[in-house]
Structure formats: C-alpha cells, structure tokens
Amino acid sequence: MPVHSAGLGLTGAATAQVSTPHTSVTLEQCRQGGGTVSSRPYAGEYCSGGTYSNSPIA
C-alpha cells in the first residue's frame, strides 16, 4: 500500500511542475509556441495560450 501512495505523490509533483509558468519569453518565442500576446492592466504583456501561456513578455 505505501508503494502505491508514493506513486501518486510523484504524479502530483510532475503535474504541478508542468503548470508552473515560464520565465520571461520574447514575442517570437510566444508566437512560435502557438500563443498570442495579450496585455494585462498593471502587469504588462503576457503570452496567452500555446507553450508559454501566462509567461511575461520580455
């Protein structure tokens, strides 16, 4: 039983890592990953969708 619980813990950790936003990306990186640039009030421009979704634009 403990082995099964450890497996679930590892799966959860991997999922959390994937959803972590990227560091700043360039406009080209955002577009190449399938995203578009969107503007957020008081926060600047961010990549929306694609590989770099929710990443700030450098």
Backbone bond lengths (Angstrom), bond angles and torsions (degrees), N, CA, C in turn:
res aa  C-N    CA-C-N  psi(-1)  N-CA   C-N-CA  omega(-1)  CA-C   N-CA-C  phi
1 M - - - 1.452 - - 1.535 112.20 -
2 P 1.329 121.38 -44.75 1.461 120.88 179.32 1.522 112.44 -61.05
3 V 1.332 118.99 -32.59 1.457 121.71 179.46 1.523 109.79 -62.70
4 H 1.327 117.34 -41.46 1.461 122.06 179.54 1.523 110.59 -63.13
5 S 1.314 117.74 -41.41 1.462 121.59 178.84 1.519 111.34 -63.76
6 A 1.326 117.30 -38.80 1.458 120.67 178.91 1.523 110.32 -63.74
7 G 1.324 116.91 -37.84 1.458 120.83 178.17 1.512 111.41 -63.04
8 L 1.299 117.26 -41.16 1.460 120.95 178.60 1.515 110.96 -65.70
9 G 1.317 116.84 -37.34 1.455 120.84 178.87 1.521 111.28 -63.30
10 L 1.311 116.92 -40.70 1.462 120.62 179.34 1.519 111.06 -66.49
11 T 1.313 117.41 -38.77 1.458 120.96 178.27 1.523 110.30 -63.10
12 G 1.312 117.42 -43.53 1.458 121.23 178.41 1.515 112.23 -62.09
13 A 1.322 116.87 -39.38 1.458 120.92 179.55 1.523 110.88 -65.99
14 A 1.312 117.36 -40.41 1.466 120.93 179.65 1.524 109.90 -65.63
15 T 1.307 117.93 -40.20 1.458 121.77 179.65 1.522 110.57 -64.61
16 A 1.316 117.31 -41.43 1.462 120.56 179.78 1.525 110.56 -64.59
17 Q 1.303 117.59 -36.40 1.455 120.98 -178.85 1.527 110.83 -67.18
18 V 1.314 117.65 -38.63 1.459 121.73 -179.20 1.521 111.01 -66.20
19 S 1.314 118.93 -36.15 1.455 121.37 -176.02 1.534 113.33 -82.23
20 T 1.318 118.07 -4.67 1.455 121.45 179.64 1.528 109.65 -69.48
21 P 1.333 118.05 128.19 1.462 119.52 179.63 1.528 112.23 -62.59
22 H 1.315 115.42 150.25 1.459 121.63 178.33 1.522 109.86 -75.98
23 T 1.318 115.49 167.10 1.450 119.84 172.23 1.525 107.74 -75.17
24 S 1.304 117.42 -177.27 1.461 121.35 -177.11 1.522 111.65 -55.16
25 V 1.328 115.86 141.16 1.457 122.00 177.80 1.526 108.83 -126.20
26 T 1.314 116.38 163.20 1.460 120.94 176.99 1.534 109.15 -86.91
27 L 1.325 115.83 166.92 1.464 120.09 176.94 1.528 110.66 -58.49
28 E 1.327 116.34 -40.68 1.456 120.99 -179.00 1.526 111.63 -63.67
29 Q 1.336 116.67 -42.91 1.464 120.35 178.93 1.526 110.45 -62.64
30 C 1.296 116.75 -42.29 1.465 121.31 179.93 1.525 110.39 -60.17
31 R 1.312 116.44 -48.06 1.469 120.86 -178.05 1.518 112.00 -69.47
32 Q 1.335 117.57 -37.75 1.464 120.43 179.27 1.526 110.93 -65.56
33 G 1.324 117.25 -31.06 1.459 121.16 179.03 1.516 112.92 -81.08
34 G 1.327 117.42 1.83 1.462 121.38 177.69 1.519 113.81 93.36
35 G 1.320 117.75 10.11 1.460 120.49 -178.32 1.514 113.05 -99.01
36 T 1.310 115.04 173.17 1.455 122.58 174.84 1.523 107.69 -126.50
37 V 1.315 116.28 158.72 1.460 121.00 -178.92 1.519 108.98 -89.62
38 S 1.321 116.03 130.80 1.458 120.78 175.27 1.523 108.86 -128.20
39 S 1.297 115.88 154.13 1.457 121.67 -177.69 1.521 109.33 -106.69
40 R 1.331 116.07 136.95 1.464 121.21 177.41 1.526 108.38 -116.84
41 P 1.310 116.88 132.20 1.465 118.95 178.93 1.530 111.08 -56.56
42 Y 1.308 116.45 133.11 1.469 124.40 177.39 1.532 114.27 66.57
43 A 1.333 118.56 2.80 1.464 119.98 -177.53 1.526 112.59 -125.39
44 G 1.308 118.67 -8.91 1.457 121.19 179.47 1.518 113.01 88.22
45 E 1.325 115.43 -158.90 1.456 121.14 -177.15 1.522 111.21 -94.27
46 Y 1.321 115.61 140.58 1.455 123.03 179.83 1.515 109.94 -132.20
47 C 1.326 115.89 155.06 1.450 122.03 175.01 1.533 107.50 -82.33
48 S 1.309 116.27 130.77 1.456 121.21 -178.92 1.527 109.45 -115.69
49 G 1.321 116.44 117.45 1.457 121.86 -179.29 1.520 111.92 83.41
50 G 1.315 116.14 174.08 1.455 121.12 177.62 1.518 113.30 74.51
51 T 1.310 115.15 -164.62 1.461 122.56 -176.33 1.520 112.65 -63.89
52 Y 1.321 117.22 -37.11 1.465 121.62 -173.47 1.526 112.92 -105.49
53 S 1.320 117.49 29.17 1.464 121.81 -178.09 1.530 111.28 -53.37
54 N 1.315 116.11 136.29 1.465 125.51 179.46 1.519 114.16 71.79
55 S 1.322 117.61 10.71 1.467 120.76 176.79 1.515 109.57 -88.11
56 P 1.331 117.48 138.00 1.468 119.76 177.31 1.518 110.23 -69.29
57 I 1.322 115.97 148.00 1.461 121.96 177.97 1.522 107.92 -88.47
58 A 1.337 115.82 128.53 1.463 121.05 -179.33 1.512 110.54 -81.93
